[in-house]
């Protein structure tokens, strides 16, 4: 799946950008042989907004903010109207379950939101693995595994 590949690429760029910036004690440096300067800086700066962008993109893809909020806090539990009416058929993405009215722009917004969210999780995993490796290297493999 291309979104998984995009997420992995973003996670590596963000992790590498942070590591290069930490080593140089300044803004992230540019790996000149891998990406053009504008692309590298765009991807690193995109990382500054990685916790907000998925929510904003999901809101852009939704048909109503109220429907998005209702579905996001429902934890998947079916609900009904307070007056005892039936559960509404409107979802946060459109009318009815399984609706195919999702347009191209909304579909891309959801795909990009998912990719950025997944990249943030992968970057966190990379950082935890790196910390565990550095700790095991410092104290030794045996004590590091305890």
N, C-alpha and C positions, 0 to 999 in steps of 0.2 A: 504494500500500500504506500502510495506516494506521501500521504500525510505523516506516516510513521518516519519515513526517510527525512522529510522536512523537519520534523520534531527533533530527530537525532542530530541533524546538522545544526539547528539552532542551539541546542544544548551544548554541543561541542564548541561552537563559536562563542557562546556566552561564557562558558567555563574558561576557554583559552583567552578571551579578552580580559576577564577578571584576573587571570594568572599573570598575563603580560603586564597589565596595569599595576598589579601589586609588586611585581619585580622592579618595575621602573619607577615606582612611587609617583606616578602621574597618570594621565589619561591612557587608556589602552593603546598600545602601539599597533602598527600595521604589519602583518606578515605579507611582505611585498610579493612573494612568489605564489601566493595562493588565491587571493581575491583582489579585484580593483579597490582602490582606496575608498571610493564612494560606497561600494557595496559592503565593505568591512565596517565602516563607521555607521552605516544605516542599521546593520544587523546588531552591532554592539549597542547602539542607542535604543533599538527596539527592546533590548533586554531591560532598559530602565523602566519600561511600562508593562512588563510581562505579567504583573499581577492584576492590572486593571483592564488590559486589552481584551482578554477572553470574555469578561462580563459585558464590556461595551459592544463587542461584536455580536454576542448572543442577543443583546437588547436590540441591536440594529436588525437582526434577522427575525425577531419576533413580530407577530401581528399586533400585540398589545403588551405594554409593560405590565399591566395588572395581571394578565394571563401568565406572563413569564414569572412574576413574583409569586403568584398563587401556586404554580407548578413547582417552583424551586423550593418552597418551604413546606410542601405537602408531604414530602418523604415517600411519595408513591402511594399514599393512603387515599382511597376513593373518598370523595366528599359530596355533599349535597347542599342544596340551598337551605338557609335557615328556616324558610317557610315550609319545608318538607317536600319541595319540588324535586324533580329528577336531576341527576348530575348533568351539567351542561355538556354539549358536544364540542364546544370551542376549545381548542388547545392553544398553546402559546405559539405554535407555528402556523395555525390556520384552522379552518372549519373541519370538524370531524376527525376521528382517528384514521390514520392511514391516508390522509389527504395528499394529493400529488400537486398541489398548487404552489409549492415552494419554487420560487424563481431562481434564476442563475445567480444573481447578486446575493440573495439571502443564503443560498446553498454555499457559496464561496465564503461568506462571512462566518457561517457555522464551521466550515472546514478549517478556516484560518484560526478561529477561536479554539477549536479542539487541538490543532497543531501547536499553538503557542502554549496552551495549558499543559499539554503533554511534554513539551520541551522544558517547561519550568520544572516539572517533576523529574525528568531525566537529568537536568542540571543538578538538582538537589541530590539525586542518587550518585552522580559522578563526584560531587563534593564529599559526600559521606564515605564513599569508597576511598577517595584520596586521603581523607583524614584517618581512616582505619589503617591504610597502608603505611602512612607516615608514623602512626603510633606503633604499629607492629615492627617497623624498621628501627624505631628508637629503643623500644624495650625488649625486642626479640620476639620471635614467632610464638614461642610457648606462652610467656606471660601476656602477650598481646591477644591471644585467643581466649584467655580466661575472662 
